[in-house]
Amino acid sequence: MSHLQYAKTPPMGWNSWDCYGAAVTEQEIRGNAEYMAANLKSFGWEYVVVDIQWYEPGAISSQYRPFVPLEMDEYSRLMPAVNRFPSAEGGKGFLPLSDYVHSLGLKFGIHLMRGIPRQAAHAATPVKGSAATARDIAHPNSICPWNTDMYGVDAAKEGAQAYYNSLFELYAEWGVDFVKVDDIAASRLYDTHQPEIELIQNAIRHCGRPMVLSLSPGPAPVSYGDFLGQHANMWRITDDFWDHWDLLLDMFDRCEAWAGKAEAGSWPDCDMLPLGHIGIRSVDGGGADRWTRFTPDEQVTMMTLWSIFRSPLFFGGELRDNDAWTLSLLTNPDVLEMHRNSNGAGLISRAGDRVVWTAEGDSGCRYAAMFNTGENTQKVSVTLAELGLERPVTARELWSGAEVGPVQDQLACEIAPHGTVLYRLA
């Protein structure tokens, strides 16, 4: 089954990184899954993803501890740390936790570092389904510059595909639905790791279980868009995204560069939404335990850009601490309808700090997102002709619900600094 047959709309879910870094526990995963099932599932949110270092017993924050022992089975495959994931005891791995997430009507995902554990290579432990050992297939000059857990796998070596096949056979047994593979889409030391991407996609097909494949970190090169679309369901177009206005402003350039590259089953990814209560045990992004530093206007701007661009949406905060405002950002049915079913998103105009994007709805409507990226309130406008509309239309602002119309010639609105309005025109 081709990977394009699933993730036909941009995936939506929760990931543990922004709030718990490398140190999330089973209890926290279960609690956030329960919140999602009760409050978000009916709006299309479905993936619950355990981020990095789930195999490290001593992980305490988002700061990696170099060269520490990792939990591993006899076939060089990392296993959940039982002190953090008690249900994994007795070699059960993530199956009990995955079963619980599935029992809530949700899907389960895990994070995976590209390659094979260094401790496996040093010990020459076996690779299931091959006479090769971890030492034979490890590529010692293919390392991650920010994490010491793994060596890359040399795709030319006998046993390389068998190793990745064994990983994904195990994940299929665990009931994994989503795999975020890291240190692969972009690298500070190397090019995009295309040979290992191919090994991983082959392994997913081989295991027989549909799994969404997400590639991190970014920025993935735009020139590799075709390759990425053929081998993955989503890939990061930015390095880790945090709650800083300059990073959000930069995403307008990135989305413009990737506009038109998304299609059913393959999605350029703007990264997680650092909203709500974040930084609980994650010290990345220049902050500690905090509420998002984005202002309400900036939060609407981010949600609007991600949604009209049709990025995957992964919430990064502790869901159980959401206030009514944060929940409202995630459950606006009209915005989520645009995210799920629009097409042809692209930039209409960018004049200084006035930006207009548009997309077409599946019912013949048209969307217009008008952004003020400047530091002062100002008027932003777009003509119906620029939007490809010839007739007078009625407009509804999707965040406030305000009706405007009939609109004869142009839409114009006073917008607060770093703010956005989003219209549906019909």
Solvent accessible surface area in square Angstrom, and as a share of the most:
residue,aa,sasa,rsa
1,M,147,0.66
2,S,43,0.28
3,H,3,0.01
4,L,58,0.29
5,Q,93,0.42
6,Y,31,0.12
7,A,15,0.12
8,K,116,0.49
9,T,56,0.32
10,P,3,0.02
11,P,5,0.03
12,M,9,0.04
13,G,0,0.00
14,W,1,0.00
15,N,4,0.02
16,S,0,0.00
17,W,14,0.05
18,D,2,0.01
19,C,0,0.00
20,Y,10,0.04
21,G,0,0.00
22,A,2,0.02
23,A,6,0.04
24,V,0,0.00
25,T,42,0.24
26,E,10,0.05
27,Q,146,0.65
28,E,24,0.11
29,I,0,0.00
30,R,65,0.24
31,G,7,0.07
32,N,0,0.00
33,A,0,0.00
34,E,77,0.34
35,Y,34,0.13
36,M,0,0.00
37,A,25,0.20
38,A,84,0.65
39,N,52,0.27
40,L,1,0.00
41,K,83,0.35
42,S,105,0.67
43,F,65,0.27
44,G,30,0.29
45,W,1,0.00
46,E,54,0.24
47,Y,11,0.04
48,V,0,0.00
49,V,0,0.00
50,V,0,0.00
51,D,4,0.02
52,I,1,0.01
53,Q,3,0.01
54,W,0,0.00
55,Y,0,0.00
56,E,2,0.01
57,P,47,0.30
58,G,27,0.26
59,A,12,0.09
60,I,124,0.63
61,S,18,0.11
62,S,3,0.02
63,Q,126,0.56
64,Y,61,0.23
65,R,88,0.32
66,P,84,0.53
67,F,152,0.63
68,V,29,0.17
69,P,110,0.69
70,L,16,0.08
71,E,67,0.30
72,M,52,0.23
73,D,27,0.14
74,E,115,0.52
75,Y,67,0.25
76,S,0,0.00
77,R,18,0.07
78,L,4,0.02
79,M,28,0.13
80,P,4,0.02
81,A,0,0.00
82,V,57,0.33
83,N,103,0.53
84,R,16,0.06
85,F,1,0.01
86,P,80,0.50
87,S,31,0.20
88,A,5,0.04
89,E,110,0.49
90,G,74,0.71
91,G,59,0.56
92,K,113,0.48
93,G,1,0.01
94,F,1,0.01
95,L,72,0.36
96,P,32,0.20
97,L,1,0.01
98,S,0,0.00
99,D,74,0.39
100,Y,58,0.22
101,V,0,0.00
102,H,59,0.26
103,S,82,0.53
104,L,40,0.20
105,G,48,0.46
106,L,4,0.02
107,K,79,0.34
108,F,0,0.00
109,G,0,0.00
110,I,0,0.00
111,H,0,0.00
112,L,3,0.01
113,M,1,0.00
114,R,5,0.02
115,G,0,0.00
116,I,0,0.00
117,P,0,0.00
118,R,29,0.11
119,Q,59,0.26
120,A,0,0.00
121,A,5,0.04
122,H,112,0.50
123,A,67,0.52
124,A,32,0.25
125,T,27,0.16
126,P,71,0.45
127,V,3,0.02
128,K,77,0.33
129,G,77,0.74
130,S,33,0.21
131,A,110,0.85
132,A,13,0.10
133,T,37,0.21
134,A,0,0.00
135,R,142,0.52
136,D,72,0.37
137,I,0,0.00
138,A,9,0.07
139,H,69,0.31
140,P,95,0.60
141,N,110,0.57
142,S,11,0.07
143,I,57,0.29
144,C,6,0.03
145,P,52,0.33
146,W,63,0.22
147,N,4,0.02
148,T,32,0.19
149,D,10,0.05
150,M,4,0.02
151,Y,34,0.13
152,G,1,0.01
153,V,6,0.03
154,D,33,0.17
155,A,39,0.31
156,A,98,0.76
157,K,94,0.40
158,E,152,0.68
159,G,6,0.06
160,A,1,0.00
161,Q,52,0.23
162,A,23,0.17
163,Y,2,0.01
164,Y,0,0.00
165,N,25,0.13
166,S,2,0.02
167,L,3,0.01
168,F,0,0.00
169,E,55,0.25
170,L,15,0.07
171,Y,1,0.01
172,A,24,0.19
173,E,113,0.51
174,W,8,0.03
175,G,8,0.08
176,V,0,0.00
177,D,17,0.09
178,F,4,0.02
179,V,0,0.00
180,K,19,0.08
181,V,0,0.00
182,D,14,0.07
183,D,3,0.01
184,I,0,0.00
185,A,0,0.00
186,A,14,0.11
187,S,29,0.19
188,R,172,0.63
189,L,96,0.48
190,Y,70,0.27
191,D,83,0.43
192,T,10,0.06
193,H,21,0.09
194,Q,48,0.21
195,P,75,0.47
196,E,6,0.03
197,I,0,0.00
198,E,75,0.33
199,L,15,0.07
200,I,0,0.00
201,Q,1,0.01
202,N,68,0.35
203,A,0,0.00
204,I,3,0.02
205,R,112,0.41
206,H,108,0.48
207,C,23,0.14
208,G,67,0.64
209,R,72,0.26
210,P,66,0.42
211,M,1,0.00
212,V,4,0.02
213,L,0,0.00
214,S,3,0.02
215,L,0,0.00
216,S,2,0.01
217,P,16,0.10
218,G,5,0.04
219,P,65,0.41
220,A,3,0.02
221,P,46,0.29
222,V,56,0.32
223,S,99,0.64
224,Y,53,0.20
225,G,9,0.08
226,D,110,0.57
227,F,32,0.13
228,L,0,0.00
229,G,10,0.10
230,Q,109,0.48
231,H,31,0.14
232,A,0,0.00
233,N,0,0.00
234,M,5,0.02
235,W,2,0.01
236,R,6,0.02
237,I,1,0.00
238,T,10,0.06
239,D,61,0.32
240,D,56,0.29
241,F,4,0.02
242,W,12,0.04
243,D,3,0.02
244,H,61,0.27
245,W,46,0.16
246,D,94,0.49
247,L,61,0.30
248,L,0,0.00
249,L,61,0.30
250,D,51,0.26
251,M,1,0.00
252,F,1,0.01
253,D,75,0.39
254,R,67,0.25
255,C,0,0.00
256,E,78,0.35
257,A,56,0.43
258,W,6,0.02
259,A,34,0.27
260,G,75,0.72
261,K,90,0.38
262,A,36,0.28
263,E,97,0.44
264,A,54,0.41
265,G,0,0.00
266,S,1,0.01
267,W,2,0.01
268,P,0,0.00
269,D,9,0.04
270,C,0,0.00
271,D,8,0.04
272,M,13,0.06
273,L,0,0.00
274,P,0,0.00
275,L,0,0.00
276,G,0,0.00
277,H,37,0.17
278,I,0,0.00
279,G,2,0.02
280,I,45,0.23
281,R,71,0.26
282,S,0,0.00
283,V,64,0.37
284,D,46,0.24
285,G,18,0.17
286,G,67,0.65
287,G,18,0.17
288,A,63,0.49
289,D,86,0.44
290,R,33,0.12
291,W,105,0.37
292,T,12,0.07
293,R,95,0.35
294,F,6,0.03
295,T,66,0.38
296,P,81,0.51
297,D,60,0.31
298,E,13,0.06
299,Q,8,0.03
300,V,16,0.09
301,T,1,0.01
302,M,0,0.00
303,M,0,0.00
304,T,0,0.00
305,L,0,0.00
306,W,0,0.00
307,S,0,0.00
308,I,0,0.00
309,F,10,0.04
310,R,34,0.13
311,S,0,0.00
312,P,1,0.00
313,L,0,0.00
314,F,12,0.05
315,F,1,0.00
316,G,0,0.00
317,G,0,0.00
318,E,6,0.03
319,L,0,0.00
320,R,107,0.39
321,D,63,0.33
322,N,23,0.12
323,D,64,0.33
324,A,87,0.68
325,W,99,0.35
326,T,0,0.00
327,L,51,0.25
328,S,54,0.35
329,L,3,0.02
330,L,0,0.00
331,T,22,0.13
332,N,20,0.10
333,P,90,0.56
334,D,41,0.21
335,V,1,0.00
336,L,3,0.02
337,E,64,0.29
338,M,0,0.00
339,H,1,0.00
340,R,73,0.27
341,N,51,0.26
342,S,1,0.01
343,N,77,0.39
344,G,68,0.65
345,A,19,0.15
346,G,16,0.16
347,L,57,0.28
348,I,54,0.27
349,S,37,0.24
350,R,86,0.31
351,A,51,0.40
352,G,70,0.67
353,D,53,0.27
354,R,95,0.35
355,V,1,0.01
356,V,2,0.01
357,W,1,0.00
358,T,10,0.06
359,A,0,0.00
360,E,71,0.32
361,G,4,0.04
362,D,95,0.49
363,S,83,0.53
364,G,52,0.50
365,C,5,0.03
366,R,45,0.16
367,Y,4,0.02
368,A,0,0.00
369,A,0,0.00
370,M,0,0.00
371,F,1,0.00
372,N,1,0.00
373,T,11,0.06
374,G,5,0.05
375,E,119,0.53
376,N,111,0.57
377,T,81,0.47
378,Q,39,0.18
379,K,115,0.49
380,V,1,0.01
381,S,49,0.32
382,V,1,0.01
383,T,42,0.24
384,L,6,0.03
385,A,84,0.65
386,E,83,0.37
387,L,3,0.02
388,G,60,0.58
389,L,16,0.08
390,E,172,0.77
391,R,122,0.44
392,P,73,0.46
393,V,4,0.02
394,T,69,0.40
395,A,0,0.00
396,R,65,0.24
397,E,14,0.06
398,L,6,0.03
399,W,52,0.18
400,S,83,0.54
401,G,39,0.37
402,A,51,0.39
403,E,115,0.52
404,V,59,0.34
405,G,47,0.45
406,P,93,0.58
407,V,9,0.05
408,Q,121,0.54
409,D,97,0.50
410,Q,85,0.38
411,L,6,0.03
412,A,46,0.36
413,C,29,0.17
414,E,108,0.49
415,I,5,0.03
416,A,41,0.32
417,P,48,0.30
418,H,23,0.10
419,G,1,0.01
420,T,17,0.10
421,V,20,0.12
422,L,0,0.00
423,Y,11,0.04
424,R,71,0.26
425,L,1,0.00
426,A,58,0.45
